[in-house]
Amino acid sequence: MKTTNIIGYIRVSTTEQDPEKNEAAILKYANDHDFPGKVQIVEETVSGTRSWKKRTLAKVVDDLQRDDILIVPELSRLGRSLQDVLEILNMLSEKEVKVYSVKENFQLNGEDIQSKVMRTMLGLFAEIERDLIIARTKEGLEAARKRGKQLGRPKGPGKSKLDEYREVIISDLKGGVTKAHIAKKHNVTPATLHNWLKRNKLNKIKPVLS
């Protein structure tokens, strides 16, 4: 019979030196919910601006298997943005790993109504976040143009106005946004988007949302 692995993940910033309170909160949460087995605490000190794929968390996500449990003090400990959080949750959901957040006090990958509503809301907030990033980028560019600042890369073969939105487009594709919608959002034709994705080797990106 497979042993359930229970991981308590704690990320503290380089300026935060009190991980003990998070560890105590995780252990209490596990005891209150009668989780089977011992909780293994995984702690790392790293800035929240660093990609989760370059942190110890990446190995934790990779090692967790079906019916294992991941407990975090709060959602913000997982990623630097809602997109990061959703990506991690969806990867763990596909592996049937149970994820619990102490601060929010609920299971994130369950099949109950509360879990499903939470995932839907996170997806909505992530889309809003992407739109806000695009809006801020456009506003910043417009303000710079009015100041007479030369923007963008030099014009020439292979250059595209989509280049500056590369990360946003990748995020949209992973979030399940259709290519037609992405093309419309950035005021290009579907053919232009298709060629740009192919040229940048991004045409095989698949949605990660469950």
N, C-alpha and C positions, 0 to 999 in steps of 0.2 A: 504493500500500500504506500502510495506517494506521501511524503511528509510535506505539509504545508509550510512554505517559507513565508515568514512575516518580516517585512523590511520597514523600518522607520527611517525615512530619509530626512536629513536636516541640512539645509544650506544656510550658512551665515556669511555675511559680508565681511570684508576685511576690517570694518570698523565696529562690527558687532561681536562681542566677546562673551556672550551668555547663552551658549547652546544648551546648557543644563535644563533651563526652563522648558525648552522645546522637547527635550528627551523625556522629561517628567510628564509632560502633557501627552506625549505619544504613548508612553507606558500605561498611564492611567486610562487613556481611551481604549487601549487593547484589553485591559483588565475589565473595564466597565462593559465591554461588548463580548466578553468571554471568548476571545479569539484563541484557537488552539495552538499551543506551542510557544516557544520563546521568541521575543522580538529582537531582531538583530538591527542595531542602530548603525546607519551609514551616515557619516558626517563629512562635509567638505566646506572649506572656507574659500569662497570665490565670489567675485562680483556678479550681481544679477544681470549685468549687461553681456556677459559671456554666453555664447550659445550653449544650450543644454547638451548638444551633441559633442561638445568639447569638454564636458564635465564628467565627473564620476557617475552622475545620474545616467549617462548613456549606457554604461555597463550594467547598472542596476536594471534599467528597462530591458536590456538585452537578455539578462540572466533570468528574469522572472518568467514563470511558466503558469500554465492553467491552474486555477484555484489558489494561486499564491496571493498574498495580500501586501499592498503598499500603503503605508500610512504617512501622511505629511502634516506638518503643523498648520499649513494654510496653502491655498492654491498658488499664491505668488512665489512660493519656494520652488515650484516646478520650472517655470519659464520666465523669459523676459517680456513676454507678450501673451495675449490670449491665444494667438495662433500657435505659439509654442505649447501652451497648456493643452489646447485641443489636439495637437499632433501627438503629444505624449499619451493623452487619454485614449485616443483612437487606436494607437498602436497596442496599448495594454488591453483595450477592449477586444481587439481581434485575437489576442492571446488568452482571453478570458481571465485576466488578472483583476482582482477586486481592488479598487482604490478608495481610500477613505481620507477625508480632510477633517482635522480636529476642530479648527476654528469655525468652519462652515457647518460642522456636525452632520455630515451625511456621506453616503456612499455615492461615488461618481459614476461607476460602471455597472450599476445594478440595473435590473429590468423593471423595477417598481416605478410608479408614476413620478415620484419625486426625482429619481435619477434621470428619467427621460426628459422631464421638464428642464432640469438643470443643464443637460447637454444641449437641448434646443436653445436655451437662453445664452449659453456660452457661444454657440455658433452664431447667433444673432449679434452678440456683442463683438465678436471677432470681425464680422462683416462691417459693422459700424466703425470699428477701429481701422480697418483697411481704408474705408472711405475717408475717414478723417486724415489719415496719412496722406492720401492723394490730394485732398483739399489743401492741407498745409503746404504740401510740396508746390502745388500750382500757385498758391498765394505768395509763397516765398519767391518763386521764379518771376512772377508778375511784378512784385515789389522791386526785385533786382533789375528787371528790365527798365522800370521807370527811373531807376537811379543811373541808367546808362551802362550797366555792367554787362559785359559780353558773357553769354551763358552757353553751356553745352560744349560738346566736343566739336572740333573742327569738322566742317562739312566734307564729305568725301565718300567714296565707295564703301559699302558695308556699314555705314553709320545709320542709325534709326532713332527716331524720337522715343521709341519704346525702350531704348537702352536704360534710360534713367528710371524706368518703372519696373526693371527686371525683378527685384525682390517682391514687389507687390503682385506682379503677374504670376510668379512662382507660387506665392501664397494663395492666390485665387484658384489656380489649377489644383493645388492640393486640397483646397476647401470645396471643390466640386463645382465651382463657377464655370459655366459653359464658355467655350471659346468665342461664340457669337457675342455673348454679353461682354466679355473682356475686350473684344475688338471695338464694340460700340462705346464702351466706357472710355477708351483711349482714342476715339475718333479715327480709327483705321479700318480698312476693309478686312474681312475674314482672311482673304488671300495674303494680305500684307502680314497679318499676325501669324498665319501658318508658315510663311517663308522665314519670318524672324525667329519663330520657335525652332524651326529646322536648322537654321544657320547657327543658332546658339545651343543646339543639341538639347532642347528643352521639350521637344515634341512628344516624348514618351512619358512625361510626368502623369501619374495617375492620382485620382482623388484619394485622400486618406480619411475623410469623414465617414463615420459609420452610418 
